[in-house]
């Protein structure tokens, strides 16, 4: 899978993604990352890409033409239409289901806004899909783009070396992950639950599922309702 990031700060994205799991995945060729500096497509002498908003107001707005030309450079190079995501607090909130969905794309363009936003006309012309990583405002879309790339990459085959690590994490079945422990067996008077030391894999799996359900019910009742609904639906299906 190839991520193409349209940004004013390409080094920020490259540095953030070139480490840890995503960095190793890029080195192996499981995913690819390209950044396009929107300033390179400015016709202004000083590479300006923003201007004052019509109607007045604070801040500046990114101009349509540099954004469009940067986007066209990727589309034309690939020779096909490419799904384009605009990182915006006005978009639908990003979740694990969307991460899995986007992982099915061969190429994905991520547009990072800045200042007070992007001229609405270019967003309409391109036909972007707006995605938000939460109900708050960031200085720019670069951090949000890195969040999306990280989450999506984990669902791309080959990125996670342990096949199970992607299926037992939080949100995999609308459930939060069970608590985890490692050595030593006792720390600050707190012991690892005996069931995890038993070596009985079936009982361990049962305990972990119970812990996931309890933790989700306590911390995210909204997710618990979804998970409980799916379980009830599944059991009804088995009885038919």
Secondary structure, 3 states (H helix, E strand, C coil): CEEEEEECCHHHHHHHHCCHHHHHHHHHCCCEEEEEEHHHHCCCCCCCCEEECCCCCCCEEECHHHHHHHHHHHHHHHCCCCCEEEEEEEEEECCHHHHHHHCCCCEEEEEECECCCECHHHHHHHCCEEEECCCCCCCECHHHHHHHHHHHHCCCCCCCCCHHHHCCCCCCCCCCCCCCCCCCCEECCEECCHHHHCCCHHHHHHHHHHHHHHHHHHHCHHHHHHHHHHHHHHHHHHHC
